[in-house]
Amino acid sequence: MTYQQALAFVEETKKYGSILGLDSIRALMKELGDVQEDLSTIHIAGTNGKGSVGAMLQAVLEEAGLKVGRYSSPAVFSYREIWQINGKAVSEEAYAALMEKVKTACLTLTEKGLPHPTSFEVETAAAFLYFKEEACDVVLLETGMGGREDATNLITHPICSVITSISMDHMQFLGNTLSEIAFAKAGIIKENCPVVSAWQEDAVKEVLVKEAERLKAQLYQPKKDAIRNLLYDMNGMQFDYVREDNSQWKIRFPLTGAYQAANAACALKVIEVLKEKTFPQLTLSVIQNGFQKVCWNGRFERVLEEPLCILDGAHNEGAALQLAKTLENCFTNRKITYIIGVLADKAHEKILKIMRPYSETVYAVTPHNGRALPAEKLSEEAKAAGYQTVITEPLIEDAVRHAIAESSREDVVLIFGSLSYLAEAKQAVIQYREGQKNDR
């Protein structure tokens, strides 16, 4: 199988839709030898922060000399980035070989009269195979959606389960209340396995505590005042992390944003647990050096300096609230222009209202995604939310070019609303930047 044939196979599986439940992935992995049982896995669920927490853990575990596999979706800038080992995406050759094995297993299932696995199940199976074949020391495994019925939840004995911030998202699949969504996410908690939770609202915490008690899983959470002396700007952040014994770790890292402090507290609590139970080599110097190397593209990422142009994956109510805090802290008295593209099943009206105090101008675009909200509809909602200048742009490239051209050197252009179009937006910024250089 060639790389193009492998891509075609996965594309073909999209016709089977998105189906929650473990029966199909369980049957598929049985055909592949249940290799997932041989992996040392850190399983990560949550509404916001999964990727950021995963990036922090990856940097620290790599700094400790470990071979770290990471499965994180959706892809933002390159499809193969979903499967990484020590920050390097799977090669085209390795991807093709993996998908050939997965396709053979899928054919065996259908010959037995069983349903064909979905695209996410196929990609998840490839991840398990890849990390097993490459003998990874530890695997960071993110859920796709939810937890309890997510294909990744085939894992039975994680070395740690991690639940990042939970808020309202994917309600049509997970439930209409925080408690219902928390119950879905809490499905990754396993009997007698440690679980770390980020700071949560009371309704969420109640569900997690009850589930952990039921499964005799020890639940850890960072102290409410775990982050002290926090300072952050466009260059990153620094703070003191306070442990349970009140000792402190001084942490610096290059990510910024109000939400990253909470993510860091969650990641550091996971590291404390791993240091005690699994990886004693996680010394303070390893932790500090690892944090200074954290990289997570598309999360408050600077892609142009004058005007300052930022990409951020904020795509739901909780993420928008945190993004608003960051704007308030970093950009007092600076004109901000938004480029926004959203998916129709997200809380776009709430996002627009939350972000309204910080900008008068919106360029509305349509992400290249089957679930995208048309830019025309988004423009109507933006006008209703009180934005003074609302421009509908058919092409993302034009929105980027016009927004930057209309901004002064001191202004800010913020591109957000969905991860699904950030790669195209970033490429448009790069093209604009290169065009400016050539004109000089």
N, C-alpha and C positions, 0 to 999 in steps of 0.2 A: 504493500500500500504506500502510495506517495503522500506527501503532505497535503496536496490539493485534494486527493481522494479522501483523506482523513477528514478534512474540513467539510467536504461534501457529505460524508456519512453523518457527522454531527448535525449539519444543517438539516438533513433529512429527518433526523429524530425529533426536530422541533414540532413536527406535525402531531406528535403524541401529547403535546400540551404540557402543562405543569400540574402534576398530581401529587398531593401530599400523602405520605404513608411509606412504610418500610418494606412491604412485601416484595416489591419489584427489585429494589436495590439489594435486599437480602438474597433473593434468588440469583441475581447477577453475580454478587460477590462469592456465592457458593461455587459457581462455575469457575471463578477465578482463584479459588483456593483460600478464600477468606483471609487474604493477606492483611487486611486491616487489623486483625487480632494481634499481629506481630509488631505493631507500631506503638511507640510511646507518644501519645497524643495529648495536646492541650486543645480542648474543644471550646470554641468561642461563639456565643450567641449574644443578641442584643439588638436594639433598634438603631442606636447611633454609637459610633466609637469602636466597632469591631475592627475595622481596618487600622485605625490609629493605635489601639492597644496591641494588635498583632504586630505592627511595625516596631513598636517599642520593645516587645518581647523578642522579636527576631534580632534586633540590633544587639541586645544584651546577651542572648544565647550564643550568637555568632562570636561576640567578643570573648566568650568563655571557651572558644575553640570547638564548639559543637557544630555538627552538620545539620542545618535546620531546613526542613521542608515546609512550604507554606502554600495552602490552598485558600484563595481569597477571590470571591466574585462579587459583582460583575467586573469584567476587565474595563479599564478606563482608557489607557493609551495603547495597549497592544493585547490582542487576544491571548497570546501565550503567557502573559504575565500572571494569569490565573494560577499557573503551576510554577512555583519557584523553589530553588534550592540555594541557600545562602545568597538570596537576592538576585539570582540569575534565572531568567525565564527558561522553560523547557525548550530544547532545540526542536527545529522542524522534524529532524530525523527521529528523535526520541518520541515526539508527539505521534508521528505516523505509526511507529512500531507499537505504541501503547494502544492506539485506537484500533489497530488491526486485531489485537488480542481481545479488546472489548467487543468489537463487532462480531467476532467468531462466537463469543459467549452469548451475545444477544440472539444470534441466529439459532443457537442451541435451545435457548428459552422458547423462541417462537415455534420451533419444531415440536416442542413439548406441549404446545397449545397455550403457553403463558404469554401475557402481554409484553410488548416490546418496551424496554426501559425508555424513560424520557431523556431529553438532552442533558438535564442536570444530573440525572442518575448516571448517565454515560460518562460525563465529565468527572463526577465524583469517583467513580470506579477507576478511571484513568489516574486520578490523584493517588488513590490507595496503592495502585500498582507501581506507579512511578517512585513513590517514597520508599516502598519496600525494596524495589530493585536497586535503588541507589543507596540503600542502607543508611537512611537518615537516623541521626541520634534522637531527634525529637521532631514532631510534626505540629504545626499550628494550623488547625482545621476550623474554618469559619462556616457557620450555617449559611444556607442560601436565604431561607425565610423561616421565621419561627424557630423551632427547635424540636419539639416532641415528634412531629411527623416529617421532619426534614431528612433528606437522604443521608446526610452526614451523621445522623443520630444512630447509625448502625454501630458506632463505637460503644463498647460495653464497659471498658475499664480505662477511662482517661486518667492521665497522671494529674490532671486538674481540669475542672470545668470552669469557664469564665463567663459571666453575664454582665455585659456592659449596660449603659444607660437604656432604660426601657421607656418608650413613649408611644403615642398613637401612630400606627402605620400598618399597612396591609390588613386593614380592618375586615375586608371582605373574606379574608382567609383565617385570621387569627382571633377575631372577636371585636366587639364594639366598646369594651371597657378596658382600663389598664389592668384590672385583675385577670381578665380573660387572656389578654395578650401575654401577661406575665406567666400565666399557667402554661401557655404554649412554649415560651422561652425556657421555662423551668424544666422542660422535658429532657434537657441535656444533663441534668443532675443525676448522678448514678450512685448506686448503693455503695456505701463505705468509701467513696472517692471524694477528695476535697473539692470544694467549689468556692470561687471568689466572686463577689458581686461588687459592682461600682455603687456609688451612692444612688439610692433609689427613693422614689416617693413612697409614703407609708403603705399605700394599697399594694404596691409591687413588693415591697419588703415582706409584708405579711404572707404573701403567696410563696415567696422563696423560702422563708423560714419554715413554713409548714411542710413544704416539699422536702427540704433538707432533713427535717426531723423524721419524716416518714421513711426516708431512705437511709437514715443513720449516716448522713454525709455531713462532714464538718463544714459549716458555712463561715467564711471569712469576709470581712468588709473593712476597708480603710477607716480609720478614725475620722469623725466629722471634721476635726481640725488638723487632719494629716498634712495638709498643704499650708505652710506658713511662710511669711515674708516673700510672697509671690510678686515678681516683677516680670512684665512681658511687654514687648514692643514688636515691631516688624522683623526684628532680627532673631527672635526666639524668646525663651523664658528661663527664669531661674527661680528656685524656691528651696525651702527646707522641707524634707519629707519626714514626718514624725511617726515612728514605729510604736507598737503597742507598749514597749518598755520605756517610751519617751526618749529613746536615743534618736538622733537625727542624721539623715543623709542629705548632703548638699547636692542638688541636681541642677544641671544646665542642659538644655537641648534646643535644637534649632527650629522646632515647630512652634507656632504661636496660635493664639486664639483662646478665648475663655474656656471653651470646652476641653482643650488639651490638658488643662490642669487636672480636671476630674478624670480624664482618661489616664493620665500619668499616675494618679493615686491608685487607680485600679490595677494598672500594670505593675506598679511597685509592690502592691500587696501580693499579686501573683508571684512575683520574684521572691518575696519573703518566704512564701509557702514552698516554692521550688527549691530554694536554698536549704530549707530545713529538711525537706522530705526526699529530694531527688538529685539535685545538682549542688553539692557543697562548694564547687568551684566558683559559684557566683559571689565573689568577694566584692567589697565596696568599690574597689578600683575598677573591677570589671563592669559593675553596674554603672558607675559614673562615666567611664569611657564609652560604654555602649550607648548610653543616652545621648552623648554628644554626636553620635553617628546616625541617629534616627533619621530616616528619609521616608516621606509618605506624600507622593505627588498627588495633586488635585485637592489637597486640603489646605486652604488658605495659602496657596502656592503663588509666589511672585513670578510673573513671566515677563514683565516689562517694568522699567524703573521710572520713565518720564513720558507720559503720565504713569503712575503706579497702576499696574494691571494685575489683578488677583483672580485666581480660579479657586472655587470652593464647592465641594460636593453637597452642600446643605440642600436637602430635598424633602424635608418634612417639618412639622411644627417644632419639635424639640430642637432640631439642628438650627432652624431659623432663629429661635430664641437665643441660642448660644452665639450665633454669628452676629446678631444684633449687639450683644454685649461686647464683642470684640471690636466692632465698628465704633462703639461709644468710647472705648478705651484708647483706640489707636488713631482715630481720625477726627478729632475735634476740630471744627472750623475748616474742614476740607470738603470741597464739592465732590460728591460721589455720584457716579452714573451706573445704573444697573443694566446688565444684559441677562435676561431671564428666559430659560426654557424649562418646561415642567412636563411631567407625565400626568395624564388625565385622572389617574386613580390616586393622586397625592392631594394633600390639603393645600392646594395652591392659593385659595382665597385667604386662608389664615396666614400663609407665608407672606403674601403681599402686604397684609395689614401689619404684621410684626415688623417688616422691614421698611415700612412707609416713613417713619420719622427721620430716616437718615438719607433720603434721596428724593428728588423731585422728578427724576428722569428715568424712564424705562425703555429699553429696546427689547421688544418681545420677539422670540424666535420659536421655531418648531423643531425640537430634536428629531433626528432620524431614528425613530423608534415607533413601532406599531401602536404603542400605548400613549404616544405624545398628545398633549393638548395643543390644538392649532393655535398659532401665534395670534390670529385674529380674536379668538375667544379670550386668550390671556390678556390681550390689549383692552378688551371690554372690562375685564375684571380689574385691571390696573386703574383704569379711569374711575371705576366705581369706588375703588379704595382711596382715591384722592390724589393720585400722582398727576402733576401738572403737565408734563410732557411725556406722551406715550407714542412710540414709533413702532410700527409693525414691519419687520424685516423678513422677506422670504428666504434670504440666504444668511446663514450664520456668519460667513465670511464678511458680508457687507455690514452686518451689525457691529462686528468687531472693528472694522476699518472706520466706520462712521463715528462710533462712540469714542474711539481714540482720537480721531481727527478733530472732534468737537471739544476735546478736553485740553486744558492747559497743562503745562509741565507739573504743576503742583496738585493736580486733581487725581481722583481715583476712579478706575473702572473695575467694577466687581461683577464677575461672571459666575452665576450660580443657578440652582433650581433643579438640576439633575446631573448625575454623573455621566449620563448617556451621551452628552454632546461636548464634554470638556476636551476630549482629544481633538475634535474638529476646531473648537475655539482656540485651543493652544496653538495648533498649526497655523491658524489665521493670524494670531499675534506674532508668531515667528516670521511669517511671510511679510507682515507689515514692517516688523523691525528690520528685516533684511532689505526691504524696499527702501526704507529710510536711509540705510547705510549706502546703498547704491546711488541714491540721489545726491549724496554729498560730494 
